[in-house]
Amino acid sequence: MSKLSENLWFRRFRALINRHLGPSSLPGEGIQYWRERIFHYFSLAVIFFGVALYLYYGLFFLLAGEYVFLVFLTAIFISSMLVLSLRKIPLKFKVGWVLFMLYLTGAFLLFSGPHTNIAMLFLFACSIMAVTMSGALTGIWYTIIHIITLFAAGFYWHSGYFMHLDPPDISLHTYINISILFVVLNIVTLAPLMSLLNGLMFSIKKELRYQRILHGEQADLVRARQKAEESDKLKSAFLSNMSHEIRTPMNAILGFSNLLANKTISGNEKLEFIDLIRHNANNLMSLVEDIIEISKIESGQFEIRNAPCHLNSLLNEVKELFEEELFRRGTNSVKIYLKEGLSDTKLQILTDGERLKKVLSNLVGNAIKFTDKGYVEFGYDLNSKHELQFHVTDTGIGLPEGTEDLIFNRFYKCSNNDDKLYGGTGIGLTIAKHLVRYLGGEIWVAPKASVGTTFCFTIPFQKIVAPTSEKIKLWPSDSINWEDKIFLIAEDEEDNFRYLEVVLSLFNAQIIWARDGREAVDIVSKRDDIDLILMDIKMPKMDGYSATKNIRKISPRIPIIAQTAYAMPEEKAKAMQAGCNKYITKPINYNDLIELISHYAASKKEVLR
């Protein structure tokens, strides 16, 4: 029972010591933790030996009547105990205080009388603690201070300049030998200790650096995994939404196409169905173009092609486009306003007009989609940085709080209205963000207003001073007669050829069909009466690029119009470099095709005029 009691009391005592003198921080890693552990045990030694020395020297000074020394010793002892016992005091201050007290005690004993050996022991302990707790430089400085102190004490006791009641406890010769031994012992002990500590510190720092790198990589992996999981969720939602966005217009196209074959449908209804088919086909085409655009951007194959652009004309085209859309829907509750920052109607800037129009169309289209009542305003101004700053403002449902940056992420969709579902793929704003940056600007959401949302973006303002080029003259369809014209259509798809054949036959043109590029070259080499060539790009045996180059060797002047499903500007440039005069993108618009051909092949009636 008594043994158990002793163990219990011992454990309580050890817990008390650890609680009051233990490390000031929780166990961790690094040299700081080990220094705290070393200081912890060093403090215990200081306390135990300090109590013994205080009792011994306190009694000695008390019996000798040296009360000043007794008070000095008591102040050192009590202050040291307080500093070591209080956990809130920083370790650095504790170390500095103990080092100073050790040095002060050693110096005091050297100058107070026959205590040289004990004094040097305190100074040696001070040097060891300085190196261990504060580093090599502090240890070196304390060693130098100790040497100066030993010299000063020797001079004080043995120079003869000072009067002493008691003679020194050792001779000058012995004092010099002990001092030299002390200095040598300091150097011999501190040098390997400093080397050891420096090696340990280097190893610990190296380990910590590796741990930081490992933790950083682990954090990156966690973020990458979270991002991948989020991306998978968004992709799944995107595919599901994409299926809806594709099937919706396809349902209208196929449904109304079947209804056109019904003989009970009136002529007016058929015209309405044709308009709906055309509208849904355009929506489907826009969706396909968005998917191609984002794929080009993410694969790094995207290029900007700057050219003169009529800014105000471009903005008016966007306005007219969406006004027609609102009229088609029969929506009168939303108005579209255009604010032109510069009044010059002939203003031309150097930029990629197609991409700028795409950005504006995406933003204005979004604004109209989320605005049931009110207005949508878009336009531009010249800002203080001499940039064109565009804005698109609406009075719609606005953005949820905190989504101002998220909405530019691909596949991200947000809505403040649970009562209404809004269509879209979730990539329109992503495309707009990338296009604006490719154009040399930035895009952002303006600070939240009480109603609606405002998107802003900038592009460089590079004004072009040039005479306005004349517009292509438009020929009314009833004045076109191509009965004396022979057109060669190079097209491998029979359905596409049939469409072009029907369109051109309406104007009495003679048609020759080449099913691949090689056949087109052979026909041109055998005939010199062909007035124009519609050249498909992707064909078997020989593609449109190669066919055009070969035809140019035979007939340099014959007009060649590239007609292809490749819709990217770089494809257009490639066709022009091959020798094509113009470029038209599938699906081919009836009016655009007639206007383009009319520019290169004057009709019989026009010639007679």
Order of alpha helices (4+ residues) and beta strands (2+ residues): alpha-alpha-alpha-alpha-alpha-alpha-alpha-alpha-beta-alpha-beta-beta-alpha-beta-beta-alpha-beta-beta-beta-beta-alpha-beta-alpha-beta-alpha-beta-alpha-beta-alpha-alpha
